[in-house]
């Protein structure tokens, strides 16, 4: 039955991947992958504040998928083997520490838990990071401490560090869990020597992959931007005005109770070694949660991905295990729980509405409108396959640095210099001065929910005669709510597309014109308009 559930989960994930709404992080990561395919060097040529391994590993898949509007959805399929690996590792940990039924039961519960299911569908490095975290736990609880086991543990965690710097939370949690587990062990002085050898070997393995990555960027003359983007940029405490006290209180309670509960779990195990490994699992899970809720500056839902499989193991072992071996109605407890989880997945409105198609439509319109190599301003690289006129990605840490004045809000100059005629996405993500400038010099010609607006260079005109300002030098045309308007533009009758330079211009409409706009000529040629079907402004 469990095998059938997991097979069904695989099919369900393929369906959901093409329907569930696209998170803005997904095209942001894919834009960096695209930069690699274009011969650009991230951190130096394209900003990103994530370590690079996930994006580098994604390059072959993107080369196969190609530059297409639904590329993000195709790249979601690369998450399927990672999801499978996460469940296999969950089962392996549960089987090692408890029983095979606990292992497969916890895998089934984790597979369909909505928060884990939806976040792991998305194209993001966090699922690879979760797989590496689970692999590290599997290695740690797989047997007695040895130098070989320690090196393998360090190598896996070092690889995780090259995927996400949030691995520092994992390292801290494992360190604390190890110390407390040793304190719980009887005759502790006999345990320290192999543990120290294991720790030294783990440190050697830990440094290998991050060291190679650092040497790569140093060899390409990009060590400084690499270290800034992945380390210093992310070290910005108290983002968003500080953390509420609630998570910190929960973290403190969790940190206090975890050693007590771990001691109880260790004493109830059939052998000392098995009890200590079970205690280690509980302590590592609790330690990660306590550090995440207590000290980590930003809480996001993807930060919880590594925890859900471990919680599934603990809950299955403590609460569901007594029912797993029973026949009759009691044996249906696990399938019933999985059925509830599946129902929650299917009833999610973002699955039923098929919001992913809206993102593909936005990308299709943008790629059709903007020629290759021409820049588009999007807050986080949402259009993926077009260069951006600004270096920074307006994610939460960048926006906070802008708010504090640590980064200058002078991006309008870049829009003018690069003749950027299109802005895409939610302009609320743009910094204040740039947002005001965009709203003054661009007009929305299409709206996508979710996804934001497609704006093109242009201006609203007063038909009675007005002085207006052009921000971007390009070729413009006049459009009206009821057709092509006539009038006088800069003292000459308007008779077709005209190139206008930045600055002030004049317009006076012919009699009878009531709503007139000036927009980028290419947008008008492709049927985009600042007016809706009723002739109202968008």
C-alpha positions, 0 to 999 in steps of 0.5 A: 500500500505504501508503494502505491501511495508513493507512486500516486504521489509521483503522478500527483507532483507532475500534475501539480508542477504544471498548475501550482502558482510560481513563487518569485524565487523560482525564476530568480534562480533560473535567471542565474542558471541562464546567466551561466549558459550565456558565459556570464559569471554570477556574483560578478556579472549577475547578482545572486545571494545564494551559493552556486552549486544548485544553479551549476548543476541545473545548467544541463537541464536548462540547455535541454529545456531551452528558452521557452515561456514555461521553462520554470515549469519544465525545470520543476520536473528536475525536483522529482528525483530529489523528492524521491531521494528525500523520501528514500533517506527518510525511510532509511533513517526511520528503518535504522532507528526504529523499524522498516514500517516506521521508515516507509510510514514516515516517508509516506506521511512526509511525502504528502504533508502539504507544506512539504509537498508544495514547497518541494514542487517548486524549482529551488535549491532548498530541496537539494539542500534538504536531501543533503541534510537527510543524507548527513543525518543518515550517515550520523545515525548509521553506526558507531563514530569512525574517521571514515563516517566523519569524513563522509558526514563532513563532505555531505555537509560541505556540499550542502554549504555550497548549496545554501549558507543556511547549512550553518544552522545545520552545522550548529544543530549537529554540534549541539546535538553531539555534545548533549548526546555525549552527555547522555551517554554512560561512561562518557570518557570512553566515547570522547576519543572516537568522537574527536577522531570523527570530528577531525575527519568531518572538518576535513570533509567539510572544507573540501567542496566549499574550498573548491568553489572558492578557488574557482571564483578566485581563479576567475578574479571574482573572489570579492564579489563572490564573498560579498554576495554569498556572505556579507550581503546576507549578514544584515541583522533585524530585517523588517524591524525585528522578530516578534517574541513568540518564535523566540519563546518557542525556541527557548522552550524547545531548547530546554525540553529537548534534552529531557525528552532525548534522555527519556528516549535514550533510556527506553531504547533496547540498546545504549547505542540505539538509544543515543542515536535516537536521542541525537535525531531528536536533538538535531531536529529540535536544535535546528528549529530552536536556532531557526526560530530563535536567532535566524534573521529571516523566517521563510517557509522553505527553511522548514523543508529539512525538518518535515521528514525528521518530524515525520519519523519522530511522530510515526515512531512515537504515535503511529508505530503501535498501529502499523503492525495491526490488522483490521481498522487500526491498520488503516490509520496511516493510509487515512492520514495520508488520504487527508493530506492528499485531499488538502493538496487537491483542494488547495486553491492555487492548484485548482486555479492553475495559477502557473499558467499565468506566469507562463503567459506573462513570460510568453508575452514578454519574450515575444515583445522584447527581442533577445539581448534587450534589457527588461526590468523585473524585480528578481529576474522573473522573465529569466531569458532577458538581461536586466538593466540593473545589477541588484535583485530586489529580494528582501535583504537588498530592499532592506539595504536600500531602505537603510541607505546602504545601496543607492536608489539610482536605478532610473539612470540605468533604465535611461542608459540601457533604453529599457522599454519594458518593466515586468512584475509587481512594482511594489518590489522596486525601491521608492525612487525607482518605483515613482520614476517607473510609474511616471514614465511607463504605462501598464498594457497587460495584467497577470494575476498572479504575476503583476503587470507588463509596463512599457515606456509611455505617457498619458496625454491630455487631449486638450493639449499638454506638456508631457515628459518622456523618460526613455529614448525610443520610437513611440506611437499615439494610441487612443481608447477608440482607435488611432488618434490624430493631433499635433505632436511637438508642433508637427501633425502626428503621422506615424511612429516617431523617435522621441528623446528624453525630456519635455514634449507637447501634444494637442489632440484633434477634436473628439479625442478623449483618452490618448496615450503615447507608448512604445511603438513595438508594443502597439504593433504587437497589439498591446494597449494601455486601454482595456476592452471597454476603453478604460485605462488599465 
